[in-house]
Amino acid sequence: MTGENREEALQPPSGPAAALFSPKRFAIASLLYLRGSMSMARLRELTGLSWGDLDSNVRFLARRGLAATRKVFTRRGVRTMVYLTEEGRRAYEELVDYLSGILAAREG
């Protein structure tokens, strides 16, 4: 990889992908991308985030159109499900490509 290509690969993400450029939001988006919709309780269990931290990060993603929530009724009561929107899926893929570029630049 030439120096110019390496610099291009290291440019920070912009647009919707920049919203995922945080360890907590990246973890949330990764789980939703790989597993589909999940309950807030399951996301909390898998990420280890506090309820407040999880809620604020999911709301952050939702305000930017990257994630959405919906209420579902189960035998145990109402659950809040979270899922990535189509824009959220594209932003996640863009960020993964960006991170892959960093690794490729490092190896080259």
N, C-alpha and C positions, 0 to 999 in steps of 0.2 A: 504494500500500500504506500503510495507516495505521500509526501508531507502534506500536500494540499488535500488529498482525500482523507487523510487522518484527521486534519483539522475539521473538515466537513462532518465527519462521523462524530466528532466530539462536541458539536454545537448543541446546546441544551434544547430540549423539546419545547415546542411552542404550541399555542392553541389548546385544544382539549387535552392532549397528552400531558401538558404541563401540570394539569390538575391532579394527575395520578403520580406525579414525581415527588412522592412522599412515602416513606416506608409503610405507614399505617394504611393509607389509601391504596397503595400498590398491593398490599396483602389482601385487603378487602376485594379489590378488583380481580386479583388473581384467583381467589376462591370462587367468585361469581362467574368468571370467565370459564374456569375449568369444570365447575359443578353445576352451573345454571343458577336458578333462584334458590335462595336459602332463607331460613327464618333468621331474625335478628338474634335469637337465642343461640342458634347454631353458629352464626358468624362470631358471636362473642366468645363462644367456647373454643372455636378454632383459632381465633386471632389472639385471644388473651387480653383483649382490650376491655376497659371498664365500660359500663353501659353508657355513661356520658360521652366518653371518647368515641365509641362506636357510633352513637347517635349523631354526634356533631360531624363526623367524617362522612357518614351516609347522607346526611342533609347537605353537606358541602357538594358531594357528587351529584345529588339530585338537583340542586339549584343550577348546576351547570349542564344539566340534561344528560349526564353520563350514567346515572342510576335512577331507579324508580322503586317505589314501595307500593304494596297493596295489602289490604287486610283479608285474611282468609279465616273461615270458621272451621274449627276442628272439634273433636270430642272433648279436648281439654280447654277449649275456649278460643278466643280470637288470637291469631298470630299475625305478626307483621312479616311479610316476605319481602325480600330485596332482590332485585335483578339488575343486570346491566342493560341499558338501552342499546340500540344498534350503534348509536354514536359512541357510547361507552366502550363497546366491543372494538370499534375501529380505533379509538384512542388508545386502548390497551395494546392492540397489535402494533400501533405506531411506536409506543414506548418500548415494547419488547424489541422491535427492530432497532431502535436507537441504542438500547443497552447491548444488543448483539454487536452493533457497530463499534461500541467502546471496546468490547472484548476482542473483536477482530483487529482493531487498531493496536491494541496492547500486544497481541501475538505477532503482528506484522512488524 
